[in-house]
């Protein structure tokens, strides 16, 4: 009776040990959030080259994303190395990253649509998207 229980317990422990991300590696959900923020930051940099003209300015943006998540570049690099050796986990994390980015895109599209919605005043529709006056 003890032998089947110990075998079952050992196999359960082995299964959980094999399927678990090590504690020193950034966990999958946090890694997906981090990667989504890095991609968003890189998009901001690409769209605003004049605000980020040097590599050090671009690196500062990436470091601020890392600081927001409470991780260092060394932790990120070692986590990417681990996920690179465990590609199925990386694929899962990247699928989640894509979901996060798509959700953000839908959210921002909804906000833009709400801001650009036609305002109806009386019997006319205001479709003018620009400021109401110009100061010369």
N, C-alpha and C positions, 0 to 999 in steps of 0.2 A: 504494500500500500504506500509506503514512503517513497519507494523508487519511482512510481509513475508521477507522484506529485512533484518530486524534485526534478524529474525530467521535464515535466510540463512547465515548472517555474523557470528552469534554466532556458528552455526554448523561448518562453515569453520574454525573459530578460534579453536574450540574444536578439530577438526580433525587434524589440524596442531600441536596443543599442545600435542596431544596423540602420534603423530608419530615422534616427534622431540627428538633428544638426548639433554639432558640439557647442558647448556654452560659450567658447571664445569666439565663435563665428556669429556675425549678425544674423539674427533669426529671420526666417523667410518673409514674414509680413513687414517687419521693419526694413528689411533689405529692399522689398518692393516699393515701399513708401520713399525710401532714400533714393532709389534709382529713378522713380518718377520725378522727384524734386530735382535731381541732377539733370535729367532730360529737359525739364521745364527751364531750369537755369541756363542750360546750353542754348535753348531756343531763344531765350531773352538776349543772350549774348550775340547770337547770330543775327537777330533782328535789330540790334542796337550797337553795331560795331563802333560808332563814334563815342559811345559811353564807355566802351571796354576796348581801348585801342592797343593795349599791351597785354602780353601774356601774364604779367603779374596781376593786372586787374581781373583777368579771367580766372586766374588761380584763386584770387581773393573771393570771387563769387562762389567757386566750388567749396572753398574752406568755410564760407558762411553757411552753406547747405549742410556740411558735415557738422558744424557747431550746433546748428538748429536741431540736429538729430542726436547730438551728444556723442559723436564718434570721431575718431581721429583718422587721418589718411592711412595710417598703418593698419588700423582695424579694417578699413574698407578694402585695402589691398590684400590683406591676408584672407578676408572673407571672399573676395573675388577669386583668389587662388583656390580656396576650398571648393567654392561652387564650380570652378572650372574643372576640378577633379571629380566632381559629382554632378555631372551635366543634367541628370534628370531633375535634381533639385533646382538647378539654375533655370531650366526650361519652365518649371512651375512658378518660380519667382518672376521670371520675365513675363509669363502669361498674366500673372497678377499685376505686374507693372503696367502692362498694356490696358488691362481693365481699369486701373486707377486713372490713367491718362485719358482714356475714352470717357470715363465718368466726368472728369474735370472739363473736358472739351464740351460735353453736353451741358454741364452746369454753366460754363461761360457763354455758350451759345444761347441758353435760355435767358441769361442776364442781358446780353446784347439785344436779343429780340425784345425783351421787356422794355429796355431803354429806347429802342427804335420803333416801338409800337406807335401806331398812328394815334394822335390825340384828337378826339372829336369834340369840337366846341360848337354847340348849337347845330346848325344845319350844314356846316362846312367842315372839311377835314384838313388838318394841318399836317402837311407832308414835308415841310421845310426842315432839313436835318441840321442846318447851320445856325450859328448864333443869330439872335434877333436884331442885333445892331452891330455896327462897326465903328470904332473910335479912330478918327484920323488925326 
